[in-house]
């Protein structure tokens, strides 16, 4: 009995030790859960949990097997990493046996904690290999040219091609995979059921260089021992439809820029129990026709005549004898076909109608209550031939009319023609999207209700990782506006706007906002995709383009300082947020080419003097786009960015072990700073320029007042990019505050100046001034937009006012433009104080800047922010109370935080209600400028500071 009891106690002790060990959760491969990939050494990651504080991983082991059964027995026939010492839990490349096309890999992981206790194995996860070689593709490109139809006075909108085929599936089916792509857009179905839930597939690329495909597990959609129907609708999309500016400049070449006919390539592979396989491909056995989808365009919308529906066309038994055999189209040898690497574009949310207003004209205005990108689902009853037309807009005129002038030539109209079903009809478009809050509906024969329309929010399905809340309603609305604008514009690529005839991936907007984007959403795989687009668009001279993908929409669209640097800044920010060095390695030749381009363009002087870029643009490029007053010299900003890029290149070179380039770019950065300060500063450290070299700035947007180096934008960027000597930062900050006061305490910055403005004020000791700008509701400010009813970020500071309405013409007045939302970087990094000190937030700082007192209801008394990093969730919360400040921090497992507690000494601090000196897992490292710096391992901490 004693032996038994001792054995039981020992067993319970072991189990208890395991229960207290590290748990591995959220297993991902290439940033996705259970994905399909064609990366031959895919990267694995996981997060750790623990019931104990101050825990780190001391080692891990990964097992990868070819079957779930083998893995459940911990038999790793593909790879066993062995016990690997260290804290790594992400960016771990597979190092097992070479993987083959179609192979499914099952994996799990376990971790040892700091005491050497091993945790339990994680739950099983998997990834599946796509088609790794072009020779794996037996399918051919097929399509149907309907361009002779749909020609109108303004728009050429031919019908959508329909494609179908019936195939027999044997009774012993084991599994089935569908590989499908298109030149254009596709929706594929089997026996009438849509494959997957993605939208706007396969996405936008430089189709001459690469096209992506999706993989679907369609095992449950097929009927074994029976004939099955394969069907697909095609649309023109970015490949053959209208692209940005195409209508504005009336350039017919940018409709059907890449090709005239949308094409489909699909391959259904059915594996049977005995290991044999049937492969059904797009080829001459398919049939092609047309149906109810009469018009289909991303910018212009869809027209659907339900009375023309070919009933059952996507099911078995449809009579397609009158349909045509689609032609086979040749492939381009240089075109790569790859697995789509980004997050799928999906319907991510539904939006119920907020209100319905009848107009005197008989039309109705539906208010969705939120500006967003997407479509609507229509529910309607009527007789055959009734036509319901839906027009979309972001704003209303004061008299209640829909404002559509800012759409320019984008028609943004969906039309549904009823078939007369007495049970009612439901319809939503498939191959378009709009940016809107309001929908004008005409043609209804009965009064609608709130269920007539349902908003469907569309965007790249980037997981939500950030939250930001205060006791200030304006600030909360601002954060909501920022996130909604990001969602509306991250649709396969980072567009500038979702509503007008543009919607392209402007690089200037993308680079100023990318860091903010990482605080709101997990954008790792999103930028994995778009940085490839950016590299594909690089010019022969090494410059990155104005937008990517990069079709030549206008002859003047080449490159511009502040835009072209996106090719360096975006990979760098992804590296900082996710510790992603593979993106750096793969893009390094492109980035080095760009730096070589800058060096050659500076003619060895390491500075861009006045008019250095006048050969591409008389104004020197876009500069600080949409700023007020005198303009910051674009060549000065180009020089700042040159130094900034050299710094990032040096850091990235070191990260990938390239010591030669690290030394080169470190030296280059120093040479640039010296040259810039010599040319662009006076003896007092003020920024200057030769204003005569620029003339009056005629032709500059909004009518420039000439150029000067002494601007808010110049000092903000110089401080942010560390152009100045550290000892001169305070002086530059004083000049910046002086300029703000001279401008009535208001900002005057544009796209390139708004992002660094508040961080520069904070960095130079003027946090209170930063808060004043942040909390201002006067024009121009972020709060001004909120006060004027915005639910998204505007392109202009004064796109609309309650008093004056729409100040600007339609040419540039987007109400969903994320560039000025880059203030989000300061909100998380300064107000909440969450900053990585190592890539991936392995170590990080919590250094909150507490809002100043004395602002009453317009101030901030508490702030709660969180960020789910690749290591886990970080929280930073501060609250001002009577004679006390409370700071709450959560530190994820396997990380270390340096918490800057706003206090004069440790004696003023209590931790979790007890004297700070009693704790062992949090220690004071030093004191600095009103902060006590505490180093803490994983856990939750509550600091109370007596005032």
N, C-alpha and C positions, 0 to 999 in steps of 0.2 A: 504493500500500500504506500509506504514512504517513497519507494522508487517511482511508482506511478505518479505520485503527487509532484515529485521533483521534476519528472519528465514533462508533466503538464505545465508547470510553472515556466520551465525553460522554453517550451513551445510557445506559450503566450508571450514570453519576453521577445522571442524572435519575431513573432507576428506583430507585436507592438512596435518593435524597432522598424519593421518594414512599413507599417502604417504611418510612422513618423518620417519616413524617408521622402525623397523627392518624387513627385509624380509628374510624368511627361504628358502634356495635353496639346491640343490644337496642332496636330501633325500636318505639315504642309510640304508640298513639292513644287518648286518654282513659284512660290508664293500662293499656291492654290491647294485646296483640299481635293485629294483623289483626282488629279487632272489627267488629261491626255497631253503628252509633250513629245517633241522630237529633239529635245536636248539630250545628247548621248551620255552626258554626265550630269544629270539633274541635281539641283541643290535641295537639300532637305533641311527642315527646321522644326522646332517644337518649342513650347513654353513649359515652364516648370511651376509646380505648386508645392507648398509646404505648410504644415501647421506650425512650424517653428520660425522664429525671427532669425535674421542674420544668417540665412542659408545661401550657400553657393554650390554649384556643381563642381566636383573634383575630377569626375571622369564620366564617360558615356560609352554605350555600346549600341550599335545599330545592327539589326538582322534584316536581310532582304531575301525573300524566297520567291520561287516561281509559282507557288500555289498557296492558298489560304491554309490548306491542311498541313503542309510542311511548316509554315510559320507558326501555326498553333502548337506545334510540337517543338518549336524553337530550333528547327532545322533550316539553316540558311544555305541553300544551294547556289545562290547568286552572290551574296556578300555577307560576311561577318566582319565588322570593323575591328573586333576585339575590344578590349578595354582601352579606350583612348583617354589619356589624362588631359585635363583642361576644362575650361568653362564654356567652350563653344557649343551653341545650341542652334545655330543658323548659318547659312551659307556653307554648308558642309556638302561637298560634291560626292556623288556616288562613285565608288572606286572598285566595284566588283567586276564580274564577268562582263564582256561586251554584250550590249543589249541589241535585240533585233526588232525589226518592224513588228508591230501588233502585240508585242510581249507585254503581259501584265505582271507588275512587280508588287509584291505585298511586303510591307515593312513595319517594324516596331522598334522602339528604343527604350532604354532604361538608363537611369543616371545614378551616380554615387554622390552623396552629399559631402560636406566639408569634413565630416568625421569618418568618411569611408564606408558609411552604410549604403547598401544598394537598395534602390527603390524597386517597385514592381514594374513589370513590363507595361508599356502603354497599350492602349487599344490598337488594333490593327488598322493600318491605312494602306493606300495603294496608289500607284500611278500606272498609266498605260502608255506604251510607246506608239506613236503614230506611224505614218509611212515615211521611212527614213531616206528613201531613195526615189528619185523621179521614176525609176524603172518599176517601182511598186504600183504606179498608176497605170492601169489598163484603160481607164475611162478616157473619152475624147471630149473635146469642146463641141457642144451643139447649141443651136439657137434658131430663132426665127426672125427674119428682118421684116419689121412692120413699119419702117420709117416712112413709107409712102403714105401712111395714114396719119391723121392728127395734126396736119399743118394748118396753123391759124395765122392771123395777121400779126400777132405779137409772140405767141408761144408755139413751139413745135413739140407736141406732146402725144406721141404715138401710143397705141394700146400696149398692154403688157402681154408678153408671150406666155402661153400655157404649154407645159410639156408633160407627157405621161407615158407609162409603159406598164404592162402586166407581166408578172413573173410567177413561176410555180416554185413553192418552197416544200421540200420533202418533209416527211413526217418526223424525221429523227433530228430536227434542228436542236443544236446545243446553245449557240449564241449567234448574234448578228451585229455587225457594225456598219454604219453608214458614214462614208467619207464624202464630204460635199463642199464645193466652192463655186464661185461664180465670178465672171467679169461683169460687174453690176451688182445687183442684190438678188437674193433668192429666198423663197420659203419652200421647204420640202415637206411633203406629207406621205405617210404610208397608210393606205386604207382609210383615208380621210383624216388621219390624226397627224397634227404638226409634229415634226421632229424637233425636240428641244423647246426651249422658251426664249431663245435669243432673238434679237431684233436687229435689222439693218446688217445682216450677215452678207458677205464675210468681212466687211470693213473696208476702209479706204487705205490704199497703198499706192506707190508708184507701180502701176500694173505692168509696166514693161520690165521691172526688175524683180518683183515678187508679188505673189498673191497668197492669202491665207485660206485655210480650210478649217471646217469644224468636223468633229467626230461625234457620232451619236450612237448610244447603245439602243438599238431598236428591236431587241429580242422580243419584248412584250407587245410590240406593235404588229408583228408578223403573225400569220396564221399558218402553222405547220400543216402539211398535207393538203394545201389549198393554193389557189391562185391569189396573188396579192397585187394591189395597185400601188405603183410608185408615181408620184406626181410632184410637179414643181411649178410655181409661178416665178417669173423673173421680172425685175424692174431695172430701170436705167441707172439709177443711183449716181455715184460719183464717176463711174466709168463712162457712161454714155448719156447721162442727163446733164442738166445745167449745173455749173459750178459757180462759186462766188465771183461776183463782178460780171458774170457773163452777160447779164441783161443790162446792167448799168452802162457798160461800155459798148453795148450792142455789137459784140464781137462774136459772130457765129461759130468761131473755131472753139470756143470754150463751152459749147454744148457738144457732147460727144468728143471730148478732148482726147480720151484714150482710145476710143473705138465707138462705132456706130450701133453695133448690135450687142445686147446683153447675152452672155453665154453661160452655160451650165456645164460643170464637170462633176459627176457623181459616181460613186462606186459602193455598191452594197455587197458586203462579204458575209456569207452565211456559212458557219461551221457546223458540221453534223457530229453526232455522237461517235462515229467511227473515225473522226479526224479528217474526213474529206471536206471539200469546200466548193461552194458555188459563188462565182463572182459575177454580179450583174452591173453593167456599166452603161453610161451614156454613150450611145452609138447610133447606128442606122436603124435599130429596132424600136426606137422611140417614135412618138407622134407629137406633132406641134400644132397648136391652134390659138384661138383667142376667145375671150369670154367677156365677163361683165366689167373687168377693170379697164376702162377706156383711156384713162390718163393716169400717169403715175410718175411723180417727180419730187425730189427732196425739197426743193425750194418752192415749188408751185402747188403741191398738193395732189390729191387723187380725185378722180371722177369714177363712180361705180354705178352702173346701171343694172340693178338686180333683176330687171325683166329679161336681161340677156344672159343670165346665168345658165351655163351648160350643166344642168342637173346631173350630179353623180360623176362628173368628169374625173374626180380624184378617187373614185371607187371602182371596184371590179364590175365589169359588165357594161361599161359605157361604150356606146357606139361611136368610135372615132374614125370610121371609114372615110369621112370627108376631111379629116385632118391631114396635114402634110407630114412627109418624112423630113425632119430637120436636117439641114446641111451640116457636115462636119467641118469645123474650122481649125486651121493649123495652129499649133502652139508655137511660142517663141522660145528657141533653145535657151536663151539667157534667163528666161523667167523662172524664178524659184517658186516652188509650191511648198508652203510650210504651215505647221500648226499655228493657229491664232494664239499669240502669247499673252494678250491682254485679258482683262475681265470682260465678260460678254455684256453687250448692250441689252438691257432688259426693261420691261415695265417694272419699275421698282416701287411704285406706290400708286394708289388710287386717290383721286381728289373729288369729293362730292361737291355739287353746286352750292354756292353760298347764297345766291339770290338770282331771281329772274325778273327782268323788267320789260314790259311791252312798250314798243315805240309806236309813234303815231303812224309810221309807215306800214305797220303790220308785222314788222320784224321783232325779234326778241333779243335782248342782251343778257347773256348768262355770265355771271361773275363767279369765277372759281375761287376767289379769295386769296390767290397766291399766283405770282408770276412764275412760270416753270416751262420746261421743254417737254413736249409730248404730243399727244393726240387726245381725241375724245371718242367715247363709245356712244353711239346714238341709238335710242329706242324710240320707235315711231310706228304709228298705224296710219294707213291711208289706202288710196286706190292705186292701181297700176299707172305708172307714169308721173305720179306726184314727185316733185323735185324739191329736195331739201338742200339748201346751200349753207355751208358753215364758213364764216370768215373769222380770222383770228387776229387779235391785237393785244398789245401790252397795256394800253391806256384808253381812256374815254375822254372826249372833249367835254367841256363844262355842260353842254346841252345834252349829253348822254350818247352822242354819236361815237362809233368805234373809230379810233385813230389808227390808220394803217399807212400813213405817209412815210413813216420811218422804215417801212418794209422795202422801200424803193420799188424795184421791179419784181420782187418775189410776190407772186400772187397769193400764196399762203391760204388757199381756199380748198375745202373738201366738199364734194357734191355727191349726194346719194339720191338715186332715182328708184322709187319704190316698185316692187313687183306685185303689191296688192295682197299680201298674206293677211287674212282676217285675224290671225292670231297675233299679229304684230311682227315687226322686223327689228333686228339688231345688227348694227354694222360698225366697224372701225377700220380705218386704213391700215395698210401693212408696210408701206415703203416710203413714208414721209414722216416729218415731225415739224412742229411749229413752236415758236416761243410766244407765250401768251398768258394773260390772266382773264381776258374777256373773249367770248365767242358770240358773234352775231349770227343768228339763225333766221333764215327766211324760207318760206314755202310750207310752213306748218299749217295744216287745215284745222287743227284743234289747239286749244291753249295748252302749252307745255307745263310740266311741273319740274320739281328738282330732280326727278329720276329720268328725265328725258336725256340728259347728258351725264356722263361720268368721265372725269379727267383721268388720263392714264399717263403717269410720269415716266419719261423715258430717259435713260442715261446709262453710261458704263457703270456696272454694278460694283463700285468700289466700296468695300466695307467701311462703315462709320467707325472712326477710332477716336475722335475728339469730342469734348463737350466743354461748354463755357457758359457760366451762369453768374449773374450778379443781382443785387437788389435794385439795379437801374434798368428800367424797362426799355429805354432807348438802346442801351448797350446790348441787351438780350435780343432785341429785334435786329440790331446790326449784325450780330453773330449769325442769326437765322438767315439774314439776307446774304451773307457771305457764303454760307454753306449751300443755300439754294442756287446761287449763281454758279458755284462750282459744279453742282449737279447738272445744271442746265447746259453747261458748256463742255463738260467732260463726256463727250459722246463719241467714242472711238478715238478721237483726237481732241486736244485742248483747243476748242474753237474760241473765237473772240466773242461771238454772239450767236444765239440760236434762232433769230427771227428774220433778219433781212437777207438780201441776196449777197451774202458774204460767207459767213459760217466756215471760215478757214482757220488753220492752225497757226495764227500769228505768233512768231517766235518771241517778240518783245513782251507781249502779254504773258506768254508762258513762262519766260525766265523770271519776271518780277514776282510772279505768284507761286512758283513751284514749291518754295519752302512753306508757304502758308498752306498749300494743298496737303502737305504731309501731316499737318496738325489736325486736319478735318477728316480725311479719308485715307485708307490704305491705297496708295497710288503706285506701289512698286511695280506691279505687272502692267499697269496702264502706261507708265513711262518706259518700261521694257519694250513695249511695242512702239511708242511714238519716237523714242530716240533713234530707232532704226529708220523711221521715216525721215527724221532730220538728217541722218548720215546719208541716206539715199539721195537727198536733195542738195547735198553739198556741191558747190560750183567747182569747176576744174581749178580755179585759182586758189581754192581752199576756203573761201568764205561760205558761211552757212546762209541759207536763204531767209527771206522775210517770213515765209510760212512753209509748213510741211504737213502732208505731202506738198510737193512744189511744182505744180503745173504752171506754165508761163501764162498767167491770166492777163497781165498788162506788161507792155514793153519796159515800163519804168520800174517794175518790181525786180530788184536784184538783191542788194543787201544794205544793211544800215547799222551803224553803231547803236548798241543798246538792244538790238534785235538778234544780230548774228551770233552774239556771245552765248545764246541759248545752248549751243552745242557743247559748251564747257560747263555752264552753270547747272543745267538740268541733271547731267550725270553726277556732278559733284553733290548736289543736294540729295539725290537718291542714295549716294554713297554715305552721306552723313546720317540720313534717316534710317537706312536699312543695312549699312555696312556692306553694300554691294560693290565688290571689286570686279566682278565679271563684266559688268557693263563698262567699266573703265578699260579693262583689257581689250574687249572687243571693239571699243570705239577709239582706242588710243591712236591708231594711225590717222583717223579723221581729225582728232583734236590737235595732234602735232602739225598736221597740214594747215589747220586754221592758225595756229600760232606762228607758223612760218609765213603765212599770208600777212599777218599783222606786222611781223618784223620787216618784211620786204616793203610793205606799204609805208612804214615809218622811215624808210630809206636809211636804216641803221641808226637813226637819231633817238629811237625809243620814246618818241613823243609825236603826237599828231598835232601839227601846228594849224593855224587858221586856214580854212578852205582845203584841208587835206582830202576831203571826200566830195568836193564839188563836181568831180567828174561823174559821180553817180546821181547827184542831186544838187541843184543850186543852193539848197538849204543845208547841205551836209548830212542829209538823212532825216529821220523823223525827230531826233532829239528828244527833249522832255515833252513828249506829246501831250497837248491839251493843258499846258501850264498857263499861268496868268502873268501879264506884265512882260518885262524884258526877258528874252530867252537866254538860257544857259548855252554857251557855245557847244555845238555838237562835237567838235573836235576835242574840246577839253574833256567832255564825257567819254569820248572814245578812248582817250588816253587813260582816264581812270579805269575804265573797263579792261584795258590792256594789262594794267598792273594787277587788277583783281583776278583776271584769268591766269596770269602767270603764277600768282599765289596758289590758286586752286590746282593748277597743273603740278606744281611742286609737291603739294600735299598728296595728290592722287598718285604721282610717280612713286613717292615713298611708300604709299599703301600697297602698291603692286610690286615693290622690290626693285624698281628701276632707278638705281642710284645715279646713273649717268644723267638721266633726264631730270632727276631731282636737283642735282647740282646745277644743271643748265638753267632751269626755270627759276631757281632761287636767285641766281646771279642776274637773270633777266629782270625779275621783279624789282630788284634793287636798282638796276640801271634805269628802269622806267620811272620809278619814284623820283630819282635824282633829276632826270630830264624834265619831268612834269613840273616839279616844284621850281626848277630854274626858269622854265618858260612861262608858267602860268601864275606865279605868285610874286607880290611886290615885297619890299623890305619889311613891311608890317605883317606879312603872312596872309594878306588878303589875296583872293583869287582875282586875276585880271585877264583881259584879253585885248587884242587890237580890234576895237569895235569898228574902225574904218574898213577893216578887211571884209566885214560882213555887210556893209552898207546899212540900209534901213530894215532889212529883213522882209522886203516885199514878197508877197505870195505866201508868207507863212500862215499856217492855219490860225484863224481868229484875228489876223492882222497883228503881226509882231511889232513890238516897239524897239526893235534892234536887239543887240546882244551885249551881255556883260558877264564877267566872271564872278561878280559879287552877288550871288543869288542863293536862295534857300536850297535849291537843288544841288548847287556846287558843293556847299559845305556839308549837306546831308550825305551826299555820296562820298565825299572825301573822308569823312569820319567813319562812315559805315565800312568803306573798303580799305580803311587804314592807309590812305595815301600819305597822310601826314606823319611826322615824327610823333611818338607818343606824348612827348612833352608839349606839343603844339595842339593837342586835341582840345584842351580847355579853351585856348584862344579861339579856335575855330567854332567851338560851341557858343562862345560869347558873340561872335559875329552872326551866327545863325539866330540866336535869340534877338539880337539887335535888329536883324532884318524882319523877323516876325513882328516885333513891336512897331517897326516903321510901317508895317502893312496892317496895322490895327489889330495885332494879335491873331492874324489869320494866315493860313497857308496859301502858297501861290504855286505849288508844285503840280507837275503833270505825272505821266505814267512812270517815268524814271526817277522822279524825286519823291513821290508820295510814300513808296515803300520804305526807303531808308530814313525818312524824316523823323519819326518818333524814336526809332532805335538810336539815331545819332544824338538826339536830345538826351536820351537816357544815358548813353555812353559818355557824354561830356558833362554829366552832373546836373542835368536840367529835367529830371523826371517830372517835376511839377508842371513844367511848361508842356511836356508831352501829354500829360493828362488833360491839361486845359484844351489842347487841340482835339484830343480824342473825344472829350465830353461836350465839345461845343455843338450848338445847334444852329449857329449862324452860318450864312453862306460865306465861303465854301467850306464844307465840312462833311464828315460821315453822318453826323447827327442831323444835318440839314436835309439829307435825303430821307432819313427816317421820319422826320417831322412832316415831310411832304408826301407821306404815304407810300414810300417804297417798300417792296417786299423782296427786292433783289438789288444788287449794286449797279449803279448807272455808269454809262460811258463817260458822261460829262458831270462835273460837279453840280451844274444847274440845268440838267436836262428838262426839268419841270419844276414849276413853283405853283403853289395854290393861287398866288396873286396874278401871275403873268401867264400861266399855262405853259405851252411848249415854246420855249424861247428860240430854239434852233430849227432849221429846216430838216427835211427828211434825210439829207445826205449822211449825217452822222448823229444819230440820237437814239442809241440803243439803251434800253432799260435793263439789260442783263449782260453785264460786261465785268469780268472779275478783276481787272487790273488794279483798281483802287481798293479792292478787297484785300490787297496784300498787307494792309494794316493788321490782319490776323496774326502775322508773324510777331508783331510787337505785343499783341494781346496775350499770346501764349508764352512768348520768350521773355517778356518783361513784366507785364502786369501779373501774370501767374508765375513767371520766373522759371519755366521749364526749358532747360537747355542741355543738349548733349555735350559732354566733355570728351567722349569717345564715340566713334560711329556706332550706330545702332542702340545708343543709350545704355551701353554696358556700364558706363559710369556717367553720371549726369549731375547737373546743378539744379537746385531749387532756390532761386534768388528772386523772390517776389518784390516788386516795387509797389509799396502800399499807396493807395490814392490819397492825395492831400485832404486835410480837413477843411472845413469852412465852405464847402460847396453846396451844402443843404441837400435838397431832394435831387439836385443834378449831379451829386457826387456818387461815390461808390463806398459802401460800408462793409460789404462782404463780396467775395469772389470765390467761386468753385470751378476749377478746371481739371480736366482729366485727359490723358493721352494714352491710348493703348499702343505701345511700341512693339517691336519685334521681340522684345524681352518680356512683355507683359504690361499691365496697367499702372501708370503713374498718376497720382492725384496731388494737386496743390490747392489748398483752401486757406484763405485768410479771412478773418472777421475782426472788425474794430468794435470794441465794446467799451463801456465806461471804465477808463483807467486801465484797460487791459487789451492786449492784442492776442488773438489765438491763431496759430498756424498749424494746420493738419496736413500731413504728408503721407502718402503711401509709396513704398519702394518695392518694386517687384523682386521676386526670387532671382538670385544669380546676378544682381546688380548692386552697385554702391552709389549712394547719393551724397552730395555735399550740400547740406541744407544751410542756407544763409538766413539765420534767425535775426529779424530786426530788433536788436537789443544792444545796450551799451556794454554789458558784461554777462557772463554765465550766471551771476548771482541774481539776475533779474528774471531768470528763466525757470519754469517748472516743466517737467516732461511727464505727461499722463498724470498730472496732479501731484507729482512728487518732486522733491528737489532734484535738479538735473544731475548732481554729483553721484546719485545712487545708481545710475544706469551704467551698464557695461557694454551694451551693443550700440551705443551712440556716444561718440567722444568729440570733444572740442579740439579742432586742429589749429585754429588761429582766430584772431579778431581783425576786422577790416572795415573801415568806413561805415561805422554804425551797424555792422553785422557781427554776430558770433557764428562762426562757421563750424557746423557739426557734421562729422562723417558718420553715416549710418548705413547698415546693411538692410536686408529685406525686412519688411514689417510695416505697421501703421504707427504713426507718431503724432502726438498732439502736444505742441509747445504753447505755453501760456507766458506772455511777457508782460510784466507790470510796467505801466507807463509812468 
